[in-house]
């Protein structure tokens, strides 16, 4: 599927400004939400392994804040975070040069804004809610594509990810690559932002649809007229059933469940009739989690 239309230069500038403003308003919210996810993941995984210490973990799409990698590292897990963009702790000229050479000037600017205005406040809040000290020293993050993993076969016991798969252009290739580097008894814990949800179009106005519904962008606009296509990043527009179809080719599904729902009060009979190709459950499912084990299809 093709991506939602990319905004022009002026609209892109307005989008960047709105993202900075939104970050200022919700930076602490993000930290609390991230720790809530981490805690829930830890508790859920206890049914598969008593503790994560001693396991080799891969965090796919760790992002510039590398929060999931940091939290896992801080509780003693041997974890590697990967991202297509250079992600490094700290503030130093060499870091920005590496970002420039690999990801370009715009990514340098975004990372610099994060480091200067958001990082300290975010990590301070994350430390407040965490039940353990954050350990930045020794955090392992690497610039790497999930479709071209530079690891030996059967390296990882666990693969985790938070709201990343919806941004991957080639899901079959990503799953094949992950299956290769996972141990036969390894599992995934992958949280995917559902494209057909109210916030699934990734328009910043719908970040908190239940507590702060947009008065400008219509509900589910990305599935309807798509009059407000300005979004910060590529999304592949796959539906839940598309993901399931691809996962079942290469993985045995252990659990597949809805993590959060949203927008039920905004799903009017008129909108349901307009979006009759989608079920009501599909429209209010914000995120779903995939816990799966690699099928024995032979290593490539």
N, C-alpha and C positions, 0 to 999 in steps of 0.2 A: 504494500500500500504506500501511497505517497504521503509526504508530510503536509501538515497544515501550512498554508501560505506564509512565507516569511515576510516580516514587515520591512518597509523601506527605511532609509537612513533616518529621517525625522521621527517616524514612528518608533524606530528602534531606540533612538535616544530617549524618547518619552518612556518607553518600556524600561530602559535601564534606570532612569530616574525613579520610576515608580517602584522598581525592585529595591533600590536603596532605601527609599522611604518606608517600604513595607518591612525591610530588614530591621530598620530602626525601631519599628513598632513591635515586632514579634521575635526579636533575637532570643530573648529568654524563653519564650514559648517553644521555639524550636528545640532548645536544649532540654527542656522538660519532656517534650514529646519523644525526643530521641532516647532519653533514658527510660521512659516508659516502655518503648518498644524493646529495648535491650533487656530489661527486666522480664518482660513477658516472654521473650525468646528463650532466656535462660531457664525459666520455669517450665516452659513447654518442652524443651529439649531433655529435661530430666527423665522423661519416659523412655528415651533412647540411650542416654548415657548419664550416669550419676553426676559427673562433673566434666567440665570442658578442659580443665588443666591436663596437659599431656597430649592433647589433640592438636593436629595441624589443621589450621583454618585459613580459608581464603575468603576475603571480603571483596566482592565484585563491585566496582564503582564506588570506591571509598569517598570520593569528593574532596574538595579543598579543606573541609573541616575534619575529614577522616575519623569522624566520631565513633563509628562502630568498631573500627580497627583499634582506636585508642582505648575504648572501654574493654574490649576483649584482652588487649595487651595488659591493661592495668590490673586485671584479675588473674594474670599469670598464664594466659593462653598464648601459644606460639602462632601468631596470626600475621598474614601478609595482606595488605590492602593494595589493590590495583585500580588504576584509573587511566583513561586515555590521555589525561592531562597530568602534567607534573604536579605532584602533591607532596609537599615536604613541611615538616614542622619548622617553626622558627622564622626569623626575619633577617635575611642576608642577601647581599647583591648577587652571589652565585646562584641562588635559588631563582631569582627573577630572570637572570640570563638564560638559565636552562628552560624556563617556561617560554621565554621569547623564542628560543631556537626551535622548540618542539611545538608550541601551541600558538605562537603569535602575540602581537602587541595587545590585542584586546583582552586576552586571557591574563596577561601581565597586569593590566589596569584593574581587572576584576579581582584578582588575587591581592593586589596591593590595597584596594579598598577594603577587602575582607580583613587583611592583616592589621590595617591601621585603625579601622573603625568598629569592627565587629568581633574579631577573634578573642580578645581579652575578656570582653563582657560575656561572650558565649561560653567560653571555657570556665569562667568564674561561676556562672549559673549551673553548668553541668557538674562542677565539683560540689556545689551546694546540695544537689539532689542525689548525687552518687553516694553509695554506701561504702566507698573505699577511695583511697587517694588516686588521683589520675597520674599516670607515669608516662611522661612524654619521651623520656630518654629510651632509646632503643626501639622506637616505633618503626616498623618496617612497611614503607609504602614505596610502590614502584610504578613508573609509567609503563602501561602495558594494556593491550587490547584483549578482551575476553576471548576473541576468536583466534588469537595468536599467543597463547599462554606459553611462556618460557619456563616451564617446569617439567620435570620427569613424570612419566606415567605413574598413576596411583600414588600421588604425593599427599593428598588431602583427605582428612577424615570428615570435614564439614565445609560446606560452601554456603556463605551467607550473603545477603544483599537486601538493600532497602530502597525501594522505588527507583530501580535502575533499568529493569528489563523492558519497561515501556519505551526507553530511549535507545534500545539496541535495534539497528536496522536489519540484522540477520540472526533471528532467533535459532533456526536450525543449526547454523554454524557455531553459535555460542554454546548451545547445549552439547553438541558433539565435542567441542573443546573441553568443556567442563567434565564431561563423562570420562574423557581420557585421563585427566589429572586426578580424578577421585579414586579412592580406594574402593574395592568391590563392596564393602559394607559401609562406605561413607554415605552421608545424607546431605540434603540441601535444606536450608531454611530461607526461602526467597519470598520477600514481600513485594508484590507488584501492584502499582497504582492502576486501577481499572479505568480504561479509556472511556467507557460508556457511563461512568459516574458523573455527578454534577461537576466535580473538580477535575475530571479526567482529561479535559481539553488543555489543562495546565495554564489557563488564563489566571493571572495573579489575583484578579478580582474575586475568584471563587476559592481562594485558599481555605477560608473558614466559612463554608456555605451555611451552616446551621446557626452559628453565632453572629456572623457578619455577612449576610447575603448581599449580593451586589444589587444596587439600584440602577445600574447602567447596562451591564451585560446580561442579556436574558438567560434564564436557566437552561442548561444543556444547549447553549448556543452552538457549540462545536459539533453537535449532532443535527442541528436544525439549519438555520440560514447561514451560520458561521460568519456573522457580521463583524465579529471582533476577533480576528485571527492572530493578534499579537501575542506570541508566547516566547518564553526565554530559551527554549531548546527543542530539538527534534523529538518527535514522538512517532512511534511506528503505527499507531492507531489499531492495533490488534485487539480483538475482543477476547473475553475469557475463554470461550470455546476454541479460539484459534490457538491460544497458549496450551490448553489441555491436549489438543490434537498433536502438537509438536512434542510436548513432554512425553506423551505416551509412546512415542516412537523410540525414545532413547532411555526413558526412566520408568521405574515402577513407582507409582504414586502411593505413598504411605498415608498422607493426609493432604486435603485440599479444602481450605476453609476461609470464610469471610472474616477479615480482621476487624473492619469498621464499616458502618453504613452511614449515609448522609443524605439529606435532601428529601426525605420522605414527605414532609409537609409541603414542599414546593412542587411535588409531582401531582399536578392537577389532572382531572379527567381530560381536559383539552390537550395537555402535553402528552399524556399517555396515548391518546388517540393519534396524535401527530407522529409519535415515536412508536408505533405499534409493531415495528420490526424488532423491538427490544422488549424483554420482559420487565415488569416492575422491579424484580429483584436485581436484574442486571443494571438497572438505572440508578439504584440507590446503594449498590455495593461500591464502597470507596476503594478498598484494598483487599486482596486475597493473598494467602500464604500457601506456598507449595513446599511440602516436605516429601522428598522423593529419593530413591536409591538408583544408582546407575544400572541399567540392564547389561547383561553379559553378552555384548554384541561383537566382541573381539576388539582389540586395540588397534588403532590406526596410526 
